[in-house]
Amino acid sequence: MPEPARVLVTDAEIDAALGRAREYAKYARKVVKASYSKSTDSLRIVLDDGATYSVPRSLIQGLHSATQKELNRIQVVGGGTGLLWPHLDVAHYVPGLLQGVYGSEKWMTALYRQRRKLTLVKTRRDSKRRTPLL
């Protein structure tokens, strides 16, 4: 059996990588407020740059069967990089949510399949025959 490959990294390379990470950290957006909107059934996220995002609850793993009281108990954690619903034992990484990652790989695959099924279903309007205008 072949020996596994080894990656050698020097202390200087690690220090340089940490320095670059600190340099770019000032550009990272952080959550300053998160709330649940019953009227739109969505999570509302307000970032430190003033941007506001809304994510439908149905997309976010772990929130589908939660009560309104549980949904309202959101904690901003990790210096604004995470959201936690302690009574649901659910946590999400905000940069992931902003990039459209709403759960585990299995969850995202199921969402993709569901969305694909919805787009493949013909609506009544699509099935009507249209006559060309002359």
C-alpha positions as CSV (number, residue, x, y, z in Angstrom):
1,M,0.0,0.0,0.0
2,P,1.4,3.4,-1.0
3,E,2.3,5.8,1.8
4,P,-0.1,8.7,2.2
5,A,1.1,12.1,0.9
6,R,2.3,14.5,3.5
7,V,2.0,18.3,3.2
8,L,4.7,20.2,4.9
9,V,3.9,23.7,6.0
10,T,6.4,26.0,7.7
11,D,5.6,28.2,10.7
12,A,6.3,31.2,8.5
13,E,3.7,30.1,5.9
14,I,1.2,29.6,8.7
15,D,1.9,33.0,10.1
16,A,1.6,34.6,6.7
17,A,-1.7,32.9,6.1
18,L,-3.0,34.1,9.5
19,G,-1.8,37.6,8.7
20,R,-3.8,37.6,5.4
21,A,-6.9,36.3,7.2
22,R,-6.6,39.2,9.7
23,E,-6.2,41.7,6.9
24,Y,-9.3,40.5,5.1
25,A,-11.4,40.1,8.3
26,K,-12.1,43.8,8.3
27,Y,-14.2,43.3,5.1
28,A,-16.3,40.5,6.6
29,R,-19.9,41.4,7.1
30,K,-21.4,40.6,10.5
31,V,-25.0,40.2,11.7
32,V,-26.2,43.0,14.0
33,K,-29.8,41.8,14.2
34,A,-31.8,38.7,13.3
35,S,-35.5,38.2,13.6
36,Y,-38.4,36.0,12.4
37,S,-41.2,37.6,10.4
38,K,-44.5,35.7,10.8
39,S,-46.1,37.7,8.0
40,T,-43.6,36.6,5.4
41,D,-42.6,33.3,7.2
42,S,-38.9,34.2,6.8
43,L,-35.7,34.9,8.6
44,R,-34.7,38.6,8.4
45,I,-31.0,39.3,8.8
46,V,-29.5,42.8,9.2
47,L,-25.8,43.2,8.6
48,D,-23.4,45.8,10.0
49,D,-23.2,47.5,6.6
50,G,-27.0,48.2,6.7
51,A,-27.9,45.4,4.2
52,T,-31.0,43.4,5.0
53,Y,-31.6,39.9,3.8
54,S,-34.7,37.7,4.0
55,V,-34.6,34.0,3.7
56,P,-37.8,31.9,3.6
57,R,-38.0,29.6,6.6
58,S,-38.9,26.6,4.5
59,L,-35.3,26.7,3.0
60,I,-33.5,26.7,6.3
61,Q,-32.7,23.3,7.8
62,G,-34.1,22.7,11.2
63,L,-36.7,25.4,11.3
64,H,-39.6,23.7,9.3
65,S,-41.5,22.4,12.4
66,A,-40.6,25.1,14.9
67,T,-43.2,27.2,16.7
68,Q,-43.3,31.0,16.3
69,K,-42.0,31.3,19.9
70,E,-39.0,29.1,19.1
71,L,-38.3,30.9,15.9
72,N,-38.3,34.3,17.7
73,R,-35.6,33.1,20.1
74,I,-32.6,33.7,17.8
75,Q,-29.2,34.5,19.2
76,V,-26.4,36.1,17.2
77,V,-23.2,34.2,18.0
78,G,-19.6,34.1,16.9
79,G,-19.2,37.9,16.7
80,G,-22.0,38.1,14.2
81,T,-21.0,35.2,12.0
82,G,-23.6,32.7,13.3
83,L,-27.2,32.3,14.3
84,L,-28.4,30.0,17.0
85,W,-31.9,28.8,18.0
86,P,-31.0,27.3,21.4
87,H,-34.4,25.7,22.0
88,L,-34.3,23.9,18.6
89,D,-30.6,23.0,18.9
90,V,-30.1,24.6,15.4
91,A,-27.2,26.8,14.4
92,H,-26.3,28.3,11.0
93,Y,-23.2,30.0,9.6
94,V,-24.3,33.4,8.2
95,P,-21.8,33.6,5.3
96,G,-23.2,30.2,4.3
97,L,-26.8,31.5,4.4
98,L,-25.8,34.6,2.3
99,Q,-24.3,32.2,-0.3
100,G,-27.4,30.1,-0.4
101,V,-26.2,27.2,1.8
102,Y,-29.2,26.6,4.0
103,G,-28.2,23.3,5.6
104,S,-26.2,20.1,5.2
105,E,-25.3,18.6,1.8
106,K,-28.1,16.1,2.2
107,W,-30.6,19.0,2.9
108,M,-29.3,21.0,0.0
109,T,-29.6,18.0,-2.3
110,A,-33.2,17.5,-1.2
111,L,-34.0,21.2,-1.8
112,Y,-32.5,21.0,-5.2
113,R,-34.5,18.0,-6.1
114,Q,-37.7,19.6,-4.8
115,R,-37.1,22.8,-6.8
116,R,-36.3,20.8,-9.9
117,K,-39.6,18.9,-9.6
118,L,-41.5,22.2,-9.2
119,T,-39.9,23.6,-12.4
120,L,-40.7,20.4,-14.4
121,V,-44.4,20.5,-13.6
122,K,-46.4,22.2,-16.3
123,T,-48.8,24.9,-15.2
124,R,-52.2,25.2,-16.6
125,R,-51.2,28.4,-18.3
126,D,-48.2,26.6,-20.0
127,S,-50.4,23.9,-21.3
128,K,-52.8,26.2,-23.2
129,R,-52.2,26.3,-26.9
130,R,-51.3,29.7,-28.3
131,T,-52.3,30.8,-31.7
132,P,-49.9,33.0,-33.6
133,L,-51.0,36.6,-34.3
134,L,-51.1,37.4,-38.0
